[in-house]
Amino acid sequence: TDSGKIYINGRRVTISSPEEAIGLGLGYLPRDRKDGLIQPMSVVSNITLASLKRISQLGLVKHRKEQRVGEKYVNELRIHPPDLTRKLMYLSGGNQQKVAVSKWLCSGSKILIFDEPTRGIDVGTKAEIFQIFNQLTKEGVGILMISSELPEILAMADRIFAMRRGTFTAEY
């Protein structure tokens, strides 16, 4: 079973729903990006999915605002092709991963949990993703990266915790 305590800014929190987690500034990128995105929806709809309150008024999406927000992240993360209306399923794996990261940046997340963030993407896109991660940490965003790729961990991490069967076995 999964158990443990979560502290944010020194305060213990209990999270019982995804909406609560988002409200606390947490974002989660699952191991399989398809679990964190909606493939038949557009790029812009996926980017703003966790930020509907930000782009809506009285329960209705303000499409101009949604477009502006989407353009910002498509440009910043160099999502290709830069077509906000394109269905996500037609993007490469690396660009889908950038959309997934954009979703959490758009929501204002200050703590990002990335489970195998470079799984199934090409070397060039991995480098771009790592540049994004480095920029985020410079901006004060905390990143918890779960990875089975030791070279990536060594290159990216400030601290490394090794776990075995749910128990921390070492810290580096």
C-alpha positions as CSV (number, residue, x, y, z in Angstrom):
1,T,0.0,0.0,0.0
2,D,1.1,3.6,-0.6
3,S,1.4,5.7,2.5
4,G,3.4,8.5,3.9
5,K,3.2,12.2,4.9
6,I,3.3,15.2,2.6
7,Y,4.7,18.5,3.6
8,I,4.6,21.7,1.5
9,N,6.5,24.7,2.8
10,G,6.8,23.0,6.2
11,R,3.1,22.4,6.5
12,R,1.6,18.9,6.6
13,V,-1.1,18.5,4.0
14,T,-3.6,15.8,3.2
15,I,-4.6,15.4,-0.4
16,S,-7.8,13.6,-1.3
17,S,-8.4,14.6,-4.9
18,P,-6.5,15.8,-8.0
19,E,-8.2,19.2,-7.7
20,E,-6.8,19.6,-4.1
21,A,-3.3,18.6,-5.4
22,I,-3.5,21.2,-8.2
23,G,-4.7,23.8,-5.7
24,L,-1.7,23.1,-3.5
25,G,0.6,23.6,-6.5
26,L,1.4,20.0,-7.3
27,G,1.7,18.6,-10.8
28,Y,2.2,15.0,-11.8
29,L,3.5,13.7,-15.1
30,P,2.8,9.9,-15.2
31,R,5.2,7.3,-16.5
32,D,3.0,6.9,-19.6
33,R,2.2,10.3,-21.0
34,K,-1.0,8.9,-22.5
35,D,-2.3,8.6,-18.9
36,G,-1.8,12.4,-18.3
37,L,-3.1,13.7,-21.6
38,I,-6.3,13.3,-23.7
39,Q,-5.1,12.1,-27.1
40,P,-8.2,13.0,-29.3
41,M,-8.2,16.6,-27.8
42,S,-6.3,19.6,-29.2
43,V,-2.9,20.7,-28.1
44,V,-4.4,23.9,-26.5
45,S,-7.1,21.9,-24.7
46,N,-4.5,19.6,-23.2
47,I,-2.3,22.5,-22.1
48,T,-5.1,24.3,-20.3
49,L,-6.8,21.1,-18.9
50,A,-5.5,21.7,-15.4
51,S,-6.2,25.4,-15.5
52,L,-9.8,25.6,-16.5
53,K,-10.6,28.1,-13.7
54,R,-7.9,30.4,-15.1
55,I,-9.4,30.5,-18.6
56,S,-13.1,30.2,-17.7
57,Q,-15.8,32.6,-16.5
58,L,-19.1,31.4,-15.2
59,G,-18.2,27.8,-16.3
60,L,-17.5,28.8,-19.9
61,V,-14.1,28.6,-21.5
62,K,-12.9,32.0,-22.8
63,H,-11.4,30.8,-26.1
64,R,-9.3,33.9,-26.8
65,K,-7.7,33.6,-23.4
66,E,-7.2,29.9,-23.9
67,Q,-5.5,30.6,-27.3
68,R,-3.2,33.2,-25.7
69,V,-2.2,30.9,-22.9
70,G,-1.7,28.0,-25.4
71,E,0.5,30.1,-27.7
72,K,2.7,31.2,-24.8
73,Y,3.6,27.6,-23.9
74,V,3.8,26.3,-27.5
75,N,6.4,29.0,-28.2
76,E,8.3,28.7,-24.8
77,L,8.6,24.9,-25.1
78,R,9.0,24.9,-28.8
79,I,6.2,22.5,-29.4
80,H,6.2,21.4,-33.1
81,P,4.2,21.8,-35.1
82,P,3.0,25.0,-33.4
83,D,-0.7,24.3,-34.3
84,L,-2.9,24.7,-31.2
85,T,-5.9,23.0,-32.9
86,R,-4.0,19.9,-33.9
87,K,-5.1,16.8,-32.1
88,L,-2.5,15.6,-29.6
89,M,-2.4,12.1,-31.1
90,Y,-0.7,13.5,-34.2
91,L,2.3,14.9,-32.3
92,S,5.6,13.0,-31.8
93,G,6.2,11.5,-28.4
94,G,8.6,14.3,-27.5
95,N,6.2,17.0,-28.4
96,Q,3.4,15.3,-26.5
97,Q,5.8,15.2,-23.5
98,K,6.3,19.0,-23.9
99,V,2.5,19.5,-23.9
100,A,2.3,17.4,-20.7
101,V,4.9,19.7,-19.0
102,S,3.1,22.8,-20.4
103,K,-0.1,21.6,-18.7
104,W,1.5,21.8,-15.3
105,L,3.4,25.0,-16.0
106,C,0.1,26.6,-17.1
107,S,-1.5,25.5,-13.8
108,G,1.1,27.4,-11.8
109,S,2.5,24.2,-10.2
110,K,5.4,24.9,-7.9
111,I,6.2,21.2,-7.2
112,L,6.4,18.8,-10.2
113,I,6.6,15.1,-9.9
114,F,7.9,13.5,-13.1
115,D,7.8,9.7,-13.4
116,E,10.2,8.6,-16.2
117,P,10.0,12.0,-18.0
118,T,12.2,11.0,-20.9
119,R,10.7,7.6,-21.5
120,G,10.2,6.9,-25.2
121,I,11.5,10.2,-26.6
122,D,14.5,11.0,-28.8
123,V,17.9,12.2,-27.6
124,G,17.4,15.8,-28.9
125,T,14.0,16.2,-27.2
126,K,15.5,14.8,-24.0
127,A,18.1,17.6,-24.0
128,E,15.3,20.1,-24.6
129,I,13.3,18.6,-21.7
130,F,16.3,18.8,-19.4
131,Q,16.9,22.5,-20.4
132,I,13.3,23.2,-19.4
133,F,13.8,21.4,-16.1
134,N,16.9,23.4,-15.4
135,Q,15.1,26.7,-16.1
136,L,12.2,25.7,-13.9
137,T,14.5,25.0,-10.9
138,K,16.2,28.4,-11.4
139,E,12.7,29.9,-11.2
140,G,12.1,28.1,-7.9
141,V,10.0,25.2,-9.0
142,G,10.8,21.9,-7.2
143,I,11.1,18.8,-9.3
144,L,10.9,15.3,-8.0
145,M,12.2,13.1,-10.9
146,I,11.6,9.4,-10.8
147,S,13.9,7.6,-13.2
148,S,15.5,4.3,-13.9
149,E,18.1,6.0,-16.1
150,L,21.2,6.5,-13.9
151,P,23.0,8.8,-16.3
152,E,20.0,11.1,-16.4
153,I,19.7,11.1,-12.6
154,L,23.4,11.9,-12.2
155,A,23.2,14.7,-14.7
156,M,20.0,16.3,-13.4
157,A,19.7,15.8,-9.7
158,D,20.8,17.9,-6.8
159,R,19.9,15.1,-4.4
160,I,19.4,11.4,-5.1
161,F,17.4,9.0,-3.0
162,A,17.5,5.3,-3.7
163,M,14.5,3.2,-2.8
164,R,13.9,-0.5,-2.6
165,R,10.5,-2.0,-1.9
166,G,9.1,1.3,-0.7
167,T,12.0,2.1,1.7
168,F,14.7,4.7,1.3
169,T,18.0,2.8,1.2
170,A,20.5,5.6,0.4
171,E,20.9,9.3,-0.2
172,Y,23.6,10.9,-2.3
